């Protein structure tokens, strides 16, 4: 998809949707709210009937509301048992299949936990699995961007540098840039200058395309020394979202901005309105 600007939407069906478990109604509500996109949340498993996925694809296309997706939480490509790694690979492939049926072009997931292993060893395992996934999706003729998420806990694989390296070694991979997680994970990256430095690093290492086709997560967040604790509404958090919006606008970034705050569409609309007013 070619983007003209950043598109703003919610992680899941907006709270104000009357039928809260109905993603088709969710897309209609996104359109009604004058938001731009919606992320399908398969956090607790990939369960969607085929008629729902074809209906989603149709309404998404008709209303001009593109979709992204998020895979199940219980993915760990560094599990102790091989059958659990195999199950994680299958969950990513199942998410990609249903996302493709819905018309989503970008899917994110938490790739792995370190499990006290060396980050280098974990990287090798994640890279190996993602190459297998890429090859299998190719055989299924499914084209979707695999977006390992920048994770918020220091126990999770998914630092900024790891995602950049993964993008260089797996052609269908790009980072899902969760800036709130980056702040929670490091205790840094919460100023205009730091946000700019991250965007400069992405462009210098991955090319301009990495800023023209972004998948971003934003929410308020609370954290401790081990990283993120829980998502908060933006105005209840120390996360400096206004400076992030300024940096994204200044660099003319494009792509999806998915809001993960508990109040979903309220913060998504606030982000969009602030960004468009810059």
C-alpha positions in Angstrom: 0.0 0.0 0.0 1.2 3.5 -0.9 0.7 6.0 2.0 0.2 9.7 1.6 0.5 10.3 5.4 0.2 8.6 8.7 -3.1 6.8 9.2 -4.6 6.6 12.7 -6.6 3.8 14.2 -7.3 1.5 17.1 -5.9 -1.9 18.3 -9.2 -3.8 18.0 -12.8 -2.8 17.7 -13.4 0.7 19.1 -15.0 0.8 22.6 -17.9 2.8 21.2 -18.9 0.1 18.8 -22.4 -1.3 19.7 -21.5 -4.9 18.8 -18.1 -5.0 20.5 -17.1 -8.5 19.3 -17.9 -7.7 15.7 -14.9 -6.5 13.7 -17.1 -5.6 10.7 -19.1 -3.2 12.9 -15.7 -2.0 14.2 -14.6 -1.0 10.8 -17.8 0.9 10.2 -17.4 2.6 13.6 -13.8 3.6 12.7 -15.2 5.2 9.5 -17.9 6.9 11.5 -15.4 8.3 14.0 -13.3 9.8 11.1 -10.4 7.5 11.9 -8.3 5.8 9.2 -7.5 2.2 10.0 -8.0 -0.7 12.4 -5.9 -3.5 13.8 -7.4 -7.0 14.1 -6.5 -8.4 17.5 -5.9 -12.2 17.5 -4.2 -12.0 20.9 -6.1 -15.0 22.3 -6.1 -17.2 19.2 -6.9 -17.1 15.6 -10.6 -17.8 15.5 -12.6 -16.2 12.7 -15.2 -17.6 10.3 -14.5 -17.3 6.6 -17.7 -15.3 6.0 -16.5 -12.8 8.6 -13.1 -12.4 6.9 -14.6 -12.0 3.5 -17.1 -9.4 4.9 -14.2 -7.6 6.6 -12.3 -7.4 3.4 -15.3 -6.0 1.6 -16.2 -3.4 4.1 -12.6 -2.4 4.6 -12.3 -1.8 0.8 -15.6 0.0 0.4 -15.0 2.4 3.3 -11.3 2.9 2.7 -10.3 1.6 6.1 -7.2 -0.6 5.7 -6.5 -3.3 8.3 -3.5 -4.5 10.2 -3.3 -7.5 12.6 -1.7 -8.7 15.8 -0.9 -12.4 16.4 -1.5 -14.4 19.6 0.3 -13.5 22.7 1.5 -17.1 23.3 4.1 -17.1 20.6 7.7 -17.9 21.6 10.1 -18.8 18.9 12.7 -19.5 21.7 10.6 -22.0 23.7 12.4 -24.8 25.5 10.5 -27.6 23.7 10.6 -27.9 19.9 6.9 -28.6 19.6 6.2 -25.3 21.3 8.4 -23.5 18.7 6.6 -25.4 16.0 3.2 -24.3 17.5 4.4 -20.7 17.5 5.4 -21.0 13.8 1.9 -22.3 13.1 0.2 -19.5 15.0 2.1 -16.9 13.0 1.2 -18.7 9.7 -2.5 -19.0 10.8 -2.5 -15.3 11.7 -1.0 -14.5 8.3 -3.6 -16.6 6.5 -6.6 -15.0 8.1 -5.1 -11.6 7.9 -4.6 -12.1 4.2 -8.2 -13.2 3.8 -9.3 -10.0 5.6 -7.1 -7.9 3.3 -4.6 -6.9 5.9 -1.1 -6.2 4.6 0.9 -5.9 7.8 0.8 -8.2 10.9 2.7 -7.9 14.1 3.5 -10.3 16.9 5.8 -10.7 20.0 8.5 -13.0 18.6 10.2 -14.6 21.6 11.4 -14.5 25.2 15.1 -14.7 26.0 14.5 -17.4 28.7 17.9 -16.5 30.2 19.6 -17.4 26.9 22.1 -15.3 25.1 20.4 -12.6 22.9 22.6 -13.7 20.0 21.4 -17.3 20.3 17.8 -16.2 20.5 18.3 -13.9 17.5 19.6 -16.9 15.4 16.6 -19.0 16.4 14.1 -16.3 15.6 15.7 -15.6 12.3 15.7 -19.3 11.4 11.9 -19.6 12.2 11.0 -16.4 10.3 12.9 -17.7 7.2 10.8 -20.9 7.4 7.6 -18.8 7.8 8.5 -16.6 4.9 9.2 -19.6 2.7 5.9 -21.3 3.7 3.9 -18.2 3.1 5.5 -17.8 -0.3 4.3 -21.3 -1.2 0.8 -20.3 -0.1 1.0 -17.2 -2.3 0.4 -15.0 0.8 2.1 -11.6 0.7 2.1 -9.9 4.1 4.6 -7.9 6.0 5.8 -9.7 9.1 6.3 -7.1 11.8 8.0 -8.4 14.9 7.1 -5.9 17.6 9.4 -3.7 19.6 8.7 -5.2 23.0 8.3 -3.5 26.3 9.9 -6.0 28.7 13.6 -6.6 29.1 12.9 -10.3 29.2 11.4 -10.2 25.7 13.3 -10.4 22.4 12.6 -7.3 20.3 15.0 -4.4 21.0 15.3 -1.7 18.3 18.7 -3.1 17.2 17.4 -6.7 17.1 14.5 -5.6 14.8 16.8 -3.7 12.5 19.1 -6.7 12.2 16.1 -9.0 11.6 14.8 -6.7 8.8 18.2 -6.9 7.1 18.2 -10.7 7.2 14.6 -11.7 6.5 13.2 -9.9 3.4 9.5 -10.0 4.4 10.3 -8.5 7.9 10.0 -4.9 9.0 9.8 -3.5 12.6 6.6 -2.8 14.3 7.7 0.4 16.1 6.1 0.5 19.5 7.5 3.8 20.8 5.8 3.4 24.1 7.4 0.0 24.6 10.8 1.5 23.6 10.4 4.1 26.4 9.3 1.5 28.9 12.1 -0.9 27.9 14.9 1.6 28.1 13.7 4.4 30.3 14.9 6.7 27.5 13.6 7.7 24.0 11.0 10.2 25.3 12.2 13.5 23.8 12.0 15.1 20.4 15.7 14.6 19.8 15.6 11.0 20.8 12.6 10.2 18.6 14.4 11.9 15.7 17.5 9.8 16.4 15.5 6.6 16.2 13.9 7.7 12.9 17.4 8.7 11.6 18.7 5.3 12.6 15.9 3.5 10.8 16.4 5.5 7.6 20.2 5.1 7.6 20.2 1.4 8.2 17.0 0.3 6.4 16.5 3.1 3.8 13.8 5.7 3.3 11.2 2.9 2.7 11.3 2.2 6.5 9.8 5.7 7.2 7.4 5.6 4.2 5.8 2.3 5.3 5.6 2.3 9.1 3.5 0.2 11.5 3.6 2.1 14.8 2.0 1.4 18.2 1.4 4.2 20.7 -0.3 4.3 24.1 0.3 5.7 27.5 2.4 3.3 29.6 3.7 2.6 33.1 6.9 0.8 33.7 9.6 -0.3 36.2 13.2 -1.5 35.9 12.0 -4.6 34.0 10.0 -2.7 31.5 6.4 -2.1 30.8 3.7 -2.9 33.4 0.5 -1.8 31.7 -1.0 0.5 29.0 -2.5 3.8 30.2 -4.4 6.6 28.5 -1.9 9.0 27.0 -2.8 11.9 29.3 -2.3 9.7 32.4 1.2 8.7 31.3 4.7 10.3 31.2 5.1 9.2 27.5 5.8 12.3 25.5 3.4 11.6 22.6 3.3 15.2 21.3 7.0 15.3 20.7 6.8 11.9 18.9 4.1 13.3 16.7 6.3 16.3 15.9 9.2 14.1 15.0 7.1 11.8 12.8 5.6 14.9 11.0 9.0 16.5 10.6 10.4 13.4 8.9 7.3 13.1 6.8 6.7 9.5 8.0 3.9 7.5 6.5 2.0 4.3 7.5 -0.2 3.0 10.3 -0.4 4.5 13.8 -2.3 2.0 16.0 -3.4 3.3 19.4 -3.2 0.8 22.3 -4.5 3.0 25.1 -7.4 1.6 27.1 -9.7 4.4 25.8 -8.7 3.4 22.2 -10.5 5.8 19.9 -10.4 8.7 22.3 -6.6 8.7 22.2 -6.5 7.7 18.5 -8.6 10.8 17.6 -6.4 13.0 19.9 -3.3 11.8 18.1 -4.8 12.3 14.7 -6.1 15.8 15.4 -2.8 16.9 17.0 -0.8 15.5 14.1 -3.0 17.1 11.4 -2.8 20.5 13.2 1.0 20.5 13.2 
